[in-house]
Amino acid sequence: MKYYNGKTILITGASAGLGKAFAIELAEVAEKLILVARRMPQLEEVAALCRAVNNKIVIELATADLNQESDRKQLIDRYARKSTILINNAGFDHFGDIFKYDFAIYEKMIELNVLALTQLTHAFGLEMIKRKSGGILNISSVGMISISPKSVIYHATKSYVSHFTEGAHHALKPHGVNCTAFCPGATATDFYKVSGTSVAVNKLMPAKQAAQLGLAALARNDKLVFPGLLNNLMYLGSRLVPRSWIPFFFKLVFSQYLVDKREWDRA
Ligand SMILES: NC(=O)c1ccc[n+]([C@@H]2O[C@H](COP(=O)([O-])OP(=O)(O)OC[C@H]3O[C@@H](n4cnc5c(N)ncnc54)[C@H](OP(=O)(O)O)[C@@H]3O)[C@@H](O)[C@H]2O)c1
C-alpha cells in the first residue's frame, strides 16, 4: 500500500461494492479520495466509513452519471489535473438473452463500460504523462474470456476493457505511468442484483479481498490480473480448450453461484 501514500485518488462507482471497498482500503494511506457515483446518500455513507478508518483523510464527493457526456466532461475538467490515481470501476451487466430486451439497456452498458472508461483513461492519462507519474486501474472481469449467450454484450465490453488497458499499459509505461486491467470473478457486491440474478453470496469472493488484490496489482504495474486460483485457472483453461467449449464451461461455473439454477434457462 506504500504506492498509494499521499496520493489523490478518484474512484468511479464508489457508492457500492468494489468501489466502496477500494475507498475503505485506500482511506488508510491516501491523502485525498474523490468518490464518484450517481447516488449521494450512498457516497456519504462510504465517506463516513473512510473517515472511521482515518479521520485525516480529505474526501470530495462528486455525483455524476457517467452515461451523460456533460457529466464525464465535467469530471475531466475538475479532476484530471488533480488526480494522481484513477480507478475506473463503475460498470454493470444485464443478465439474459439480449434479443429479449430493449437495445437501450445495452447502449447504456457500452457507454458506461467502454466509452466512459476509455474517455477517462485518455483524459487522466494525458495529465499523468505530463507529470511523468500516476496510475490507472481499469476494472475488467474474468468474463473477458467468456463467450456466453446470457451476457453477450457485457462480456464483449470487458474483453474490450482488458484489450484496451493492456495497450494503454504499454503506451503509458515509458512515461512512468502505471496501468492495469483487473479481472475479478464472482464477487460479493450489488452487481448481481443490478444484473437481475440471485446468487449465493457465501460462494463469492469478498469485495475487500478483491479490492486488496486489485490495488496490489496496480502498485506492481501488472498488465492483466485475475484474483484467486479459480479465476487464474479459468483464464489458463480458456487459452487451452477449443473456443467452442467456452460457453459450456461458463454455464457450468456460473450456474453454481445461482440460487435457482433454472434461472439460466429462464433469463
Ligand atoms: N461483482 C462481481 O462479481 C464483478 C465481477 C467482475 C467484474 N466486476 C466489475 O466490477 C466493477 C464494480 O462493480 P460492483 O461489483 O462493485 O457492482 P455494484 O455493487 O453494482 O457497483 C457498481 C457501482 O457503479 C456505479 N454506477 C453504475 N452506473 C453508473 C453511472 N451511470 N454513472 C456513475 N456510476 C455508476 C454504482 O453507483 P450508483 O448506482 O450510485 O451510480 C456503483 O457504485 C464493474 O465494472 C463490474 O463490471 C464485478
The ligand as an SDF file (V2000), in Angstrom:
LIG
                    3D

 48 52  0  0  0  0  0  0  0  0999 V2000
  -19.2060   -8.2310   -8.5750 N   0  0  0  0  0  0  0  0  0  0  0  0
  -18.7090   -9.0400   -9.4810 C   0  0  0  0  0  0  0  0  0  0  0  0
  -18.9060  -10.2760   -9.4300 O   0  0  0  0  0  0  0  0  0  0  0  0
  -17.8560   -8.5000  -10.6050 C   0  0  0  0  0  0  0  0  0  0  0  0
  -17.1090   -9.4070  -11.3490 C   0  0  0  0  0  0  0  0  0  0  0  0
  -16.3080   -8.9350  -12.3640 C   0  0  0  0  0  0  0  0  0  0  0  0
  -16.2270   -7.5800  -12.6320 C   0  0  0  0  0  0  0  0  0  0  0  0
  -16.9690   -6.7180  -11.9070 N   0  0  0  0  0  0  0  0  0  0  0  0
  -16.8650   -5.2830  -12.2370 C   0  0  0  0  0  0  0  0  0  0  0  0
  -16.5790   -4.5490  -11.0580 O   0  0  0  0  0  0  0  0  0  0  0  0
  -16.9970   -3.1980  -11.2250 C   0  0  0  0  0  0  0  0  0  0  0  0
  -17.7500   -2.7640   -9.9750 C   0  0  0  0  0  0  0  0  0  0  0  0
  -18.9590   -3.4890   -9.8760 O   0  0  0  0  0  0  0  0  0  0  0  0
  -19.5410   -3.9940   -8.4870 P   0  0  0  0  0  0  0  0  0  0  0  0
  -19.4370   -5.4620   -8.4800 O   0  0  0  0  0  0  0  0  0  0  0  0
  -18.9580   -3.2500   -7.3660 O   0  0  0  0  0  0  0  0  0  0  0  0
  -21.0870   -3.6280   -8.7130 O   0  0  0  0  0  0  0  0  0  0  0  0
  -22.0650   -2.6890   -7.8520 P   0  0  0  0  0  0  0  0  0  0  0  0
  -22.0220   -3.0820   -6.4160 O   0  0  0  0  0  0  0  0  0  0  0  0
  -23.3670   -2.7530   -8.5810 O   0  0  0  0  0  0  0  0  0  0  0  0
  -21.4280   -1.2310   -8.0070 O   0  0  0  0  0  0  0  0  0  0  0  0
  -21.4540   -0.5390   -9.2240 C   0  0  0  0  0  0  0  0  0  0  0  0
  -21.0580    0.9070   -8.9910 C   0  0  0  0  0  0  0  0  0  0  0  0
  -21.1020    1.5980  -10.2450 O   0  0  0  0  0  0  0  0  0  0  0  0
  -21.8480    2.8110  -10.0740 C   0  0  0  0  0  0  0  0  0  0  0  0
  -22.5090    3.1670  -11.3320 N   0  0  0  0  0  0  0  0  0  0  0  0
  -23.3560    2.4290  -12.0550 C   0  0  0  0  0  0  0  0  0  0  0  0
  -23.7990    3.1120  -13.1220 N   0  0  0  0  0  0  0  0  0  0  0  0
  -23.2160    4.3350  -13.0620 C   0  0  0  0  0  0  0  0  0  0  0  0
  -23.2740    5.5020  -13.8670 C   0  0  0  0  0  0  0  0  0  0  0  0
  -24.0470    5.5630  -14.9510 N   0  0  0  0  0  0  0  0  0  0  0  0
  -22.5350    6.5810  -13.5000 N   0  0  0  0  0  0  0  0  0  0  0  0
  -21.7790    6.5480  -12.3970 C   0  0  0  0  0  0  0  0  0  0  0  0
  -21.6630    5.4580  -11.5900 N   0  0  0  0  0  0  0  0  0  0  0  0
  -22.3820    4.3790  -11.9220 C   0  0  0  0  0  0  0  0  0  0  0  0
  -22.8490    2.4940   -8.9710 C   0  0  0  0  0  0  0  0  0  0  0  0
  -23.2190    3.6900   -8.2750 O   0  0  0  0  0  0  0  0  0  0  0  0
  -24.5820    4.4900   -8.4610 P   0  0  0  0  0  0  0  0  0  0  0  0
  -25.6760    3.4940   -8.6870 O   0  0  0  0  0  0  0  0  0  0  0  0
  -24.6950    5.2400   -7.1610 O   0  0  0  0  0  0  0  0  0  0  0  0
  -24.3290    5.3810   -9.6200 O   0  0  0  0  0  0  0  0  0  0  0  0
  -21.9960    1.6310   -8.0460 C   0  0  0  0  0  0  0  0  0  0  0  0
  -21.2480    2.4390   -7.1860 O   0  0  0  0  0  0  0  0  0  0  0  0
  -17.8500   -3.1730  -12.5100 C   0  0  0  0  0  0  0  0  0  0  0  0
  -17.0690   -2.6460  -13.5720 O   0  0  0  0  0  0  0  0  0  0  0  0
  -18.1370   -4.6430  -12.7750 C   0  0  0  0  0  0  0  0  0  0  0  0
  -18.3400   -4.9180  -14.1460 O   0  0  0  0  0  0  0  0  0  0  0  0
  -17.7860   -7.1420  -10.8830 C   0  0  0  0  0  0  0  0  0  0  0  0
  1  2  1  0
  2  3  2  0
  2  4  1  0
  4  5  1  0
  4 48  2  0
  5  6  2  0
  6  7  1  0
  7  8  2  0
  8  9  1  0
  8 48  1  0
  9 10  1  0
  9 46  1  0
 10 11  1  0
 11 12  1  0
 11 44  1  0
 12 13  1  0
 13 14  1  0
 14 15  2  0
 14 16  1  0
 14 17  1  0
 17 18  1  0
 18 19  2  0
 18 20  1  0
 18 21  1  0
 21 22  1  0
 22 23  1  0
 23 24  1  0
 23 42  1  0
 24 25  1  0
 25 26  1  0
 25 36  1  0
 26 27  1  0
 26 35  1  0
 27 28  2  0
 28 29  1  0
 29 30  1  0
 29 35  2  0
 30 31  1  0
 30 32  2  0
 32 33  1  0
 33 34  2  0
 34 35  1  0
 36 37  1  0
 36 42  1  0
 37 38  1  0
 38 39  2  0
 38 40  1  0
 38 41  1  0
 42 43  1  0
 44 45  1  0
 44 46  1  0
 46 47  1  0
M  CHG  2   8   1  16  -1
M  END
$$$$
